[in-house]
Every structure is written in C-alpha cells, then in structure tokens.
Amino acid sequence: MKSIYLGFRGELIKKGAEAELYLVDFLGVPAVLKQRVSKPYRAKELDDYVRRVRTAHEATMMFHARVSGVPVPAIYDVDPNEGIIIMEYIPGATLRELTARGLNVSPLFRLVGEYVGKMHCNGVVHGDLTPANMVVPGLEKPFMIDFGLAERSRELEAMGTDIHLMLRALESTYYHRVKELFSAFIEGYRTIMGKEAEMVIKKVREIRRRGRYVEERRAKIH
C-alpha cells in the first residue's frame, strides 16, 4: 500500500544528506514532513530497510524524550515504509542563530542543560547535541529536534559524548562565549543529574584527552 504522502510536498525548508524537510498542511495545521532520502549506492532492499528502521527509531526516540519531560515536536503521523515523519511545526530561530546575534542566551542554555539531564536520567542520548538542533519559539523555551542519531543508553561514554558534542559546537562557532554558555548548560545539567553529573563531566574530560592524543598523533604522521 502506497503512502498517502507520496507525491505531496510543501515548501522545502531544509535539505540534508539524510533527509529533506518540508513545511506542509496537515489537516489544516502547519506541520513538518521529514522524509529520509533514498541512497542510490545502496541496494534497494537494503535502502528500504535502513530508511524504514531509522524512521521508526527516530519517532520512538522523540517519544521517549517527550515522556522524559523534554519539549520536542509532537508527532502527527509516521510512515516508516516511505521514511516519513509528520510532526508539529515549531516556528522560531534556532539556538545557534540566536547566539550568533549576540543575544543573552545563557538562560536558554541552562534550560537545555536541564533537558539533556532529563533525557540522560531516562536513558535517552541525543547523538547530535548542538545549538543548531534546538528551535526557540518566542525566545522562551527551546524545543529539541533531529533525533536521527539518538539512542537508548545510560552508559557514561554515550552521555559524555553528548556533552562533548555541545562543547565542541560552542568552541568551533562561539569560542569567545564558550565559558559563559557551557557553564550555564552544565549548571542546568547538574540540577537534574545531581552527583552523577560529575561522573559524566569526568568522562567528557577523558574524551577530550583522547581527541587531543589523536590530533597529536596525526600531526606527527603528517
């Protein structure tokens, strides 16, 4: 049975390597249609399987994050066979865009830290934790998006990698505000994770040391 969404597209709002996002009308409500694109280099059966599994997995992870008390777009419909998720449209700029404008976003980063703490407490790791994957309607409450790389885990390595991704994103784009914004993020994270936060932060330091070691080794080889 073919999807009712096949052949229907609204305004393209984002085109990525793995998926395309369209602004559509869903039963009279603005919504986002996300469809995983086919990869011509993969055999069709494998491509269909990968798209189907990843679509279902992302929808499941969004549900787990929402149950954890984290603002994420509501899911209206899912068609795993066609790699489609229809979700709530959240208008607003990303946290990355707001930070680039030089606004006071420290309170928003603190909130994000709390959200990540809630997810980690409930065994949800985002997998691509950057300010670009957070939309802030009305400059009040960030919504977390893009759970394509999310996973279920309570391992320190996974949680530490999540935090490290955020730190690296800040260092690469807002190096002059890293201390301010990352401190706000960690403050929020600690309020939820309690003593366990220190174990995760320790793992972040370990991950950074490993990264520096690899970079030094590459420099010597070249």
C-alpha positions as CSV (number, residue, x, y, z in Angstrom):
1,M,0.0,0.0,0.0
2,K,1.4,3.3,-1.1
3,S,1.8,6.2,1.4
4,I,-0.9,8.9,1.1
5,Y,2.0,11.4,1.3
6,L,3.9,10.2,-1.8
7,G,3.9,12.9,-4.4
8,F,2.9,15.5,-1.9
9,R,5.3,18.2,-1.0
10,G,5.1,21.6,0.6
11,E,7.8,24.3,0.9
12,L,11.3,22.8,1.2
13,I,12.7,24.3,4.3
14,K,15.8,22.1,4.7
15,K,17.8,19.7,2.6
16,G,20.3,17.5,4.3
17,A,22.4,14.5,3.3
18,E,20.0,12.0,5.1
19,A,16.6,13.8,4.9
20,E,14.5,16.6,3.4
21,L,12.2,18.7,5.5
22,Y,9.0,20.3,4.0
23,L,6.5,22.8,5.5
24,V,3.1,21.2,4.8
25,D,-0.5,21.5,5.8
26,F,-1.7,18.5,7.9
27,L,-5.4,18.5,8.4
28,G,-5.4,22.3,8.5
29,V,-2.4,22.6,10.8
30,P,1.1,23.7,9.8
31,A,3.4,20.7,10.1
32,V,6.9,19.5,9.1
33,L,7.2,16.5,6.8
34,K,10.6,14.8,7.2
35,Q,11.5,12.2,4.6
36,R,14.7,10.2,4.6
37,V,16.1,10.2,1.0
38,S,17.0,7.1,-0.9
39,K,20.6,6.3,-1.4
40,P,21.3,5.1,-4.9
41,Y,24.6,3.5,-3.9
42,R,22.7,1.0,-1.6
43,A,20.8,-2.0,-2.9
44,K,17.1,-1.2,-2.9
45,E,16.1,-3.8,-0.4
46,L,18.9,-2.6,2.0
47,D,18.0,1.0,1.4
48,D,14.3,0.4,2.1
49,Y,15.2,-1.5,5.3
50,V,17.6,1.2,6.6
51,R,15.1,4.0,5.9
52,R,12.3,2.1,7.5
53,V,14.2,1.2,10.6
54,R,15.8,4.6,11.1
55,T,12.4,6.4,10.6
56,A,10.7,4.2,13.2
57,H,13.7,4.6,15.6
58,E,13.7,8.4,15.4
59,A,10.0,8.6,16.1
60,T,10.4,6.2,19.1
61,M,13.3,8.3,20.4
62,M,11.2,11.5,20.1
63,F,8.5,9.8,22.1
64,H,11.0,8.8,24.9
65,A,12.4,12.3,25.1
66,R,8.9,13.8,25.3
67,V,8.0,11.3,28.1
68,S,11.1,12.4,29.9
69,G,9.7,16.0,30.1
70,V,11.7,17.4,27.2
71,P,10.0,19.8,24.7
72,V,10.0,18.1,21.3
73,P,7.7,18.5,18.3
74,A,4.6,16.4,18.6
75,I,4.4,13.6,16.1
76,Y,1.2,13.6,14.0
77,D,1.9,10.5,11.8
78,V,4.7,8.1,10.8
79,D,5.1,6.1,7.6
80,P,8.2,4.0,8.1
81,N,7.9,2.3,4.7
82,E,8.4,5.6,2.9
83,G,10.7,7.1,5.6
84,I,8.3,9.8,6.5
85,I,7.5,11.5,9.8
86,I,4.9,14.2,10.1
87,M,5.5,16.4,13.1
88,E,4.5,19.6,14.7
89,Y,5.9,22.8,13.1
90,I,7.8,24.8,15.7
91,P,8.3,28.4,14.4
92,G,11.3,30.3,15.5
93,A,15.0,30.7,15.2
94,T,17.5,28.0,16.3
95,L,19.6,28.5,19.4
96,R,22.6,28.7,17.1
97,E,21.1,31.6,15.2
98,L,20.1,33.4,18.4
99,T,23.6,33.0,19.8
100,A,25.1,34.4,16.6
101,R,23.0,37.5,17.1
102,G,24.8,38.2,20.3
103,L,21.7,37.9,22.5
104,N,21.6,36.9,26.1
105,V,21.1,33.2,25.6
106,S,22.6,31.9,28.8
107,P,19.2,31.2,30.4
108,L,18.3,29.2,27.3
109,F,21.5,27.1,27.5
110,R,20.7,26.4,31.2
111,L,17.3,25.1,30.2
112,V,18.9,22.9,27.5
113,G,21.2,21.6,30.2
114,E,18.2,20.6,32.2
115,Y,16.5,19.0,29.2
116,V,19.6,16.9,28.5
117,G,19.8,15.9,32.2
118,K,16.2,14.7,32.0
119,M,16.9,12.7,28.9
120,H,20.1,11.2,30.3
121,C,18.3,10.3,33.5
122,N,15.8,8.4,31.4
123,G,18.3,6.7,29.2
124,V,18.0,8.9,26.1
125,V,21.1,10.2,24.4
126,H,20.5,12.8,21.6
127,G,23.5,11.9,19.5
128,D,23.8,15.3,17.7
129,L,23.6,17.8,20.5
130,T,24.3,21.2,19.0
131,P,22.6,24.6,19.2
132,A,21.6,24.1,15.6
133,N,19.2,21.3,16.7
134,M,17.2,23.4,19.1
135,V,14.4,25.8,18.0
136,V,13.3,28.6,20.3
137,P,9.8,29.9,19.6
138,G,9.2,33.3,21.3
139,L,12.7,33.3,22.8
140,E,11.4,31.3,25.8
141,K,11.5,27.5,25.7
142,P,13.9,25.6,23.4
143,F,12.5,22.6,21.5
144,M,14.9,19.8,20.7
145,I,14.8,18.5,17.2
146,D,16.5,15.9,14.9
147,F,16.7,12.7,16.9
148,G,18.0,10.7,13.9
149,L,21.2,9.7,15.8
150,A,19.6,9.3,19.2
151,E,19.8,6.1,21.2
152,R,18.8,4.4,24.4
153,S,21.8,4.4,26.8
154,R,22.8,5.1,30.3
155,E,26.5,4.5,29.7
156,L,28.9,7.2,30.7
157,E,30.6,7.1,27.4
158,A,27.4,7.8,25.5
159,M,26.3,10.6,27.9
160,G,29.8,12.1,27.9
161,T,29.9,12.1,24.1
162,D,26.6,14.0,24.1
163,I,28.0,16.8,26.3
164,H,31.3,16.8,24.4
165,L,29.4,17.4,21.1
166,M,27.8,20.5,22.7
167,L,31.1,21.8,23.9
168,R,32.8,21.2,20.5
169,A,30.0,23.0,18.8
170,L,30.4,26.0,21.0
171,E,34.2,26.0,20.6
172,S,34.0,25.9,16.9
173,T,31.5,28.7,16.5
174,Y,31.3,30.8,19.6
175,Y,34.8,30.5,21.1
176,H,34.6,33.9,22.8
177,R,31.4,32.8,24.7
178,V,32.3,29.2,25.4
179,K,32.9,29.6,29.2
180,E,29.7,31.6,29.6
181,L,27.4,29.3,27.6
182,F,28.8,26.0,28.6
183,S,28.8,26.9,32.3
184,A,25.1,27.8,32.0
185,F,24.5,24.5,30.3
186,I,26.4,22.5,32.9
187,E,24.6,24.4,35.7
188,G,21.3,23.2,34.3
189,Y,22.6,19.7,33.8
190,R,23.7,19.4,37.4
191,T,20.4,20.4,38.8
192,I,18.9,17.3,37.2
193,M,21.7,14.8,37.3
194,G,23.0,15.6,40.7
195,K,26.2,13.8,41.8
196,E,26.1,11.7,38.6
197,A,26.8,14.9,36.6
198,E,30.4,14.9,37.9
199,M,30.9,11.4,36.6
200,V,29.7,12.5,33.1
201,I,31.8,15.6,33.2
202,K,34.9,13.5,34.1
203,K,34.1,11.3,31.1
204,V,33.9,14.4,28.9
205,R,37.5,15.4,30.0
206,E,38.6,11.9,29.2
207,I,37.1,12.1,25.7
208,R,38.8,15.4,25.1
209,R,42.1,14.0,26.1
210,R,41.7,11.1,23.7
211,G,40.8,13.6,21.0
212,R,44.0,15.7,21.6
213,Y,46.1,12.5,21.6
214,V,44.7,11.5,18.2
215,E,45.3,15.0,16.8
216,E,48.9,15.0,18.1
217,R,49.5,11.6,16.5
218,R,48.1,12.8,13.2
219,A,50.4,15.8,13.3
220,K,53.4,13.6,13.9
221,I,52.5,11.3,11.0
222,H,52.0,14.2,8.6
